[in-house]
Amino acid sequence: MSGAGFGRRDMLKASAALGGLAGLSACATVPAARLTVFGRRASGKPWIAPMRMNVEEIVDVKCCIRPFRPKGPCLDAVPLGDTLVIHNYGHGGSGWSLSWGSAEIAVTKALSVLPREIAVIGCGIIGLTTAVVAQRAGLKVTIYARELFNRTRSVRANGSWTPDSRIALTDPAGPGFGDVWEQMARISWKAFRSYLGLPGKPVDFSDQYNLSNEPIVRREHPADPAVADSYATKGLPQQDSEFGHYADRIKDIIPQARNLEEGENPFPTKFARTASQMHFNFGSYGHLLMQEFYEAGGHYEMRDFHSPADFKALREKVVINCTGYAARELVRDNTIIPVRGQTGWLIPQPEAHYGFRYNDVSVLSKSDGVMIMNFPPNAGELYGVNDSTEIPDRADIEDGVRKVAPLFADPMWRA
Ligand SMILES: Cc1cc2nc3c(=O)[nH]c(=O)nc-3n(C[C@H](O)[C@H](O)[C@H](O)COP(=O)(O)OP(=O)(O)OC[C@H]3O[C@@H](n4cnc5c(N)ncnc54)[C@H](O)[C@@H]3O)c2cc1C
């Protein structure tokens, strides 16, 4: 087995460390931690549970496409005969994060024609939150979709608070998009807070560590003047600098990252940077949203739509279209660019409640399982762009597990 196990001996050491916490924190060789430290190893390092990184414990590999729209999500309201269609699709790598705010904008547009009932097409994270927001506004809602939540692309994602991940390209989105993005992000952040601290932890926070043996610097995205082409000339982004970043607009409410000082880093790497990050546990969160939808009188009907003309056949005369990447074909929106990504899942390790990035691999321990994403060296925003292959690649996830396993094989974990 590769990776360090967490046995009875470690637990005894940890509890011994807990008992001696007061004395140790006063020790001259260990700087006072600004993190919550539950104990220290004999070496003085803060105690944290190691993760088991074994390819034998991979239980799933899920592949998915981010519905990326260079202009940002489509929220247009379009009359179609006597039906008003409001779009709510194209959230790139930020659909989970922006769902509530985007739903609020779409439902507000629906309310402008004073409907009593509406149809929501799609039951991914965007459709489901849109349906719940509409119900909270007093509307009767039917969700029509090919698949219920548990089978949608949404549950093949990572599920972290990443509100400006591949959400738009700066130029096509234009200067006004920042305000719309900020509105979506702030509404969503507030909405998620009401799901914290519930049984099953539908929404949770954990510490995320960026680990390296080289000094960690904030990644900048300067334009490379040698790259002459751009989205404008090629119809596809050509370099990272074209992607819009808006996170600084909500710095006042989001925990910010900071470098750990010596004596604060629980890992065997020379450098570590950390921040608290919100994440979503698909099982309990999806279950809770579906329950809320049904308890508020919602109906679900399995149905396949082949063109917007099919919307006109619905009883409801206000339709919110939340079909994600499938909108490219359904409403012929060729501006949607597929951005492939995949996640691997190890069995849950609740004792290790954190995530990290090391050696170009992202790992996040959630109640659903330990999520792994493997990236090529220096992969940026262009990774996966224009790739619509949805075939899972287990070898890539195994490679990711092997890339981070040495971190937990370090003798430090047994000291
Ligand atoms: C690898 C990866 C990691 C990601 N990580 C994150 C993350 O950490 N944080 C984050 O915020 N976002 C993340 N995302 C992005 C996020 O997953 C998407 O933005 C989001 O899932 C889009 O949701 P959706 O509801 O629009 O689409 P979908 O989940 O695809 O749902 C579409 C719904 O529409 C229905 N439908 C489609 N076409 C039709 C039709 N013709 N007729 C009837 N029904 C139809 C489907 O059945 C489904 O119910 C990630 C994406 C990927 C690929």
The ligand as an ORCA input file, in Angstrom:
! r2SCAN-3c Opt
* xyz 0 1
  C     -14.535     18.587    -13.595
  C     -15.468     19.718    -13.216
  C     -15.346     20.313    -11.977
  C     -16.200     21.360    -11.615
  N     -16.071     21.889    -10.371
  C     -16.871     22.912    -10.000
  C     -16.710     23.492     -8.708
  O     -15.864     23.069     -7.921
  N     -17.509     24.531     -8.380
  C     -18.458     25.025     -9.241
  O     -19.126     25.995     -8.883
  N     -18.637     24.466    -10.469
  C     -17.864     23.437    -10.869
  N     -18.016     22.893    -12.111
  C     -18.998     23.459    -13.030
  C     -20.406     22.950    -12.765
  O     -20.387     21.556    -12.596
  C     -21.340     23.330    -13.913
  O     -21.265     24.721    -14.153
  C     -22.779     22.960    -13.546
  O     -22.850     21.602    -13.202
  C     -23.757     23.259    -14.659
  O     -25.009     22.843    -14.176
  P     -26.304     22.852    -15.051
  O     -27.444     22.591    -14.124
  O     -26.344     24.084    -15.878
  O     -26.128     21.650    -16.096
  P     -26.334     20.071    -15.970
  O     -25.837     19.543    -14.685
  O     -25.749     19.499    -17.227
  O     -27.911     19.872    -15.993
  C     -28.644     20.001    -17.171
  C     -30.050     19.446    -16.975
  O     -30.780     19.669    -18.165
  C     -31.342     18.443    -18.617
  N     -31.385     18.493    -20.084
  C     -30.381     18.841    -20.916
  N     -30.825     18.796    -22.190
  C     -32.115     18.425    -22.151
  C     -33.104     18.200    -23.144
  N     -32.823     18.359    -24.433
  N     -34.325     17.779    -22.748
  C     -34.592     17.599    -21.443
  N     -33.704     17.812    -20.456
  C     -32.476     18.220    -20.814
  C     -30.409     17.377    -18.083
  O     -31.094     16.124    -18.011
  C     -30.096     17.950    -16.704
  O     -31.163     17.633    -15.836
  C     -17.192     21.834    -12.512
  C     -17.314     21.215    -13.764
  C     -16.463     20.180    -14.116
  C     -16.612     19.537    -15.441
*
